[in-house]
């Protein structure tokens, strides 16, 4: 479940990165995350990537994340 959540968030970040033609360096500067970590996250390396870092990238591209909790069927 965590991997799915991370993948969905990264997909949203990538959409903005492509639409706005942002470089990894620009995103690193905005998010205050090292460029090498930004590259790793955006290339799909989900190991050792925290939700906190992904949320920093979400904010850096001007998005907000919402989490919905509901009962299982």
C-alpha positions as CSV (number, residue, x, y, z in Angstrom):
1,X,0.0,0.0,0.0
2,X,2.8,2.4,0.8
3,X,4.5,1.8,-2.5
4,X,1.2,2.5,-4.3
5,X,0.8,5.8,-2.4
6,X,4.4,6.8,-3.2
7,X,4.0,5.9,-6.9
8,X,0.8,8.0,-7.2
9,X,2.4,11.0,-5.6
10,X,5.5,10.7,-7.7
11,X,3.3,10.4,-10.8
12,X,1.6,13.7,-9.9
13,X,5.0,15.4,-9.4
14,X,6.3,14.1,-12.8
15,X,3.2,15.5,-14.5
16,X,4.0,19.0,-13.3
17,X,7.8,18.5,-14.0
18,X,7.0,17.6,-17.6
19,X,4.4,20.3,-18.1
20,X,6.6,23.1,-16.7
21,X,9.9,21.7,-18.1
22,X,11.5,21.7,-14.7
23,X,14.9,20.2,-14.3
24,X,15.9,18.0,-11.4
25,X,18.3,20.8,-10.3
26,X,15.4,23.3,-10.2
27,X,13.2,20.9,-8.2
28,X,16.1,20.2,-5.8
29,X,16.5,23.9,-5.2
30,X,12.8,24.5,-4.6
31,X,12.5,21.5,-2.3
32,X,15.8,21.8,-0.5
33,X,16.4,18.1,-1.3
34,X,19.8,17.1,-2.9
35,X,19.6,16.8,-6.7
36,X,20.8,13.2,-6.6
37,X,17.9,12.3,-4.2
38,X,15.4,14.1,-6.5
39,X,16.7,12.1,-9.5
40,X,16.4,8.9,-7.6
41,X,12.9,9.6,-6.5
42,X,11.7,10.7,-9.9
43,X,13.3,7.7,-11.6
44,X,11.1,5.4,-9.5
45,X,13.5,4.3,-6.8
46,X,11.1,3.8,-3.9
47,X,13.5,2.1,-1.5
48,X,14.6,4.4,1.3
49,X,12.4,7.2,0.1
50,X,10.3,8.7,2.8
51,X,6.8,10.1,2.3
52,X,8.2,13.3,3.9
53,X,10.6,13.8,1.0
54,X,7.9,13.1,-1.5
55,X,5.6,15.6,0.2
56,X,8.4,18.2,0.0
57,X,8.5,17.6,-3.8
58,X,4.7,17.9,-4.0
59,X,4.9,21.3,-2.3
60,X,7.9,22.3,-4.5
61,X,5.8,21.9,-7.7
62,X,2.8,23.7,-6.2
63,X,0.6,20.8,-5.4
64,X,-1.1,19.7,-2.2
65,X,-1.7,16.1,-1.2
66,X,-4.9,14.9,0.4
67,X,-5.4,11.5,2.1
68,X,-8.8,9.9,2.3
69,X,-9.6,7.2,4.8
70,X,-12.6,5.0,4.4
71,X,-13.8,1.6,5.5
72,X,-12.9,-1.4,3.5
73,X,-15.7,-3.1,1.7
